[in-house]
Amino acid sequence: MKPRQYFLAIAAASLAFAPVACKKKAGAPDVYVLGAKGTGEERDEGEVAKPALWKNGVEVPLGMDVDAYVHSAFVSGKDVYIVGYVRLPSESDDDRGTFQPTVWKNGVAQTLGATGSAESIFVSGGDVYVAGAETNEKGARMATLWKNGAAQPLGAAGGAGNGSSIFVSGTDVYMAGQSFGKQDEPYVATLWKNGAAQRLGDGKYNSGAGSVFVSGSDVYVAGFEAVMVGSERGLAATLWVNGAAQRLGDGKGSSEAHYVSVSGKDVYVAGYEDNGQGDSVATLWKNGVAQHYESVPIPRSQCVASVYGGDSYWAGSKEDEQGGSMATLWKNGEAQPLGDGKANTWAYSVFVVGGREAAKL
């Protein structure tokens, strides 16, 4: 069974798992997994699910008894911030309703706009920054940055589009996403710095940016770009460093990059690529060298993977013996089930915090 919202397609597995509470070792990071828990109520689109959060394998009550889809989380001190959207039903059965971009702080909601979606969040110095998109009065989806609830629609250089990831470094605010041109034009991977747009893709074919990370004076953006290989067009996972593209995939098989972080001299990028048999496989590139995780669901968004202290964390779901869904965390490819098996659960995002270092998605 799937929740009402349009979630990731997750590969099924034949093993049954019991819920595991991860006992935290001294000095180990705190691992938060954000997802959803089924209510048993059915609609045409599937099962209705409510937001859920697990900390170190134990479910944390959210107090969010709302019809909402949550994208990502950020933990700052004792405060837990979550972004996504609330679904307001329509009077018409043929209408999916209105989606309101929303941020929750410790379960208390703040609506960010009338219609749209909030994708990524970053908290710095008490200020809360959110990346996403808001639909304007003409029905256009506009890339939008919210600071403490105030919307900043981005200008003509890249206004129509959406923001996928946000990072704050000092006084500079970076948002990665894609900007849209005219109907028949490719969409283009874009980085906004303090509201000014920089096109990363060349605009010949579609490209997208899913994650941004800043280390010192270097700005890293992970995404993909469509490329031509002979007479065929393929998707190539791409890392842009200070605007210069570095291909992680060759385009012969499809690949995309959705997450990037830097630790010391090591650059980690997570996404997926096709293997020699043509199957898509979750992939972690460390300094450009790929490592495949065959048992991990294929990530499709910047929220699904994280790296901390050299360990990789992946959030997703596995199918149990009864055909239900169980939220699961994979650490270095080893599965740690989160659900108790009594209700369908799904995992979409992982956020790792420890000491002075935090891995943000």
ABEGO torsion letter per residue (X at the ends): XBBABBBBBBBBBABBBBBBBBBBBBGBBBBBBBBBBBAGBBBAAEBBBBBBBBBGGBBBBAGBBBBBBBABBBBBEABBBBBEBBBBBBABAABAEBBBBBBBBGGBBBBABABEBBABBBBBGGBBBBBEBBBBAAGBBBBBBBBGGBBBBBBAAAABEBBABBBBBEABBBBBEBBBBBAABBBBBBBBBGGBBBBABAGABBBBBABBBBBEABBBBBBBBBBBBEABBBBBBBBBBGGBBBBABAGABBBBBABBBBBEABBBBBEBBBBAAGBBBBBBBBGGBBBBBAABBBBABAAABBBBGGBBBBBBBBBBAAGBBBBBBBBGGBBBBABAGABBBBBABBBBBBEABBBBX
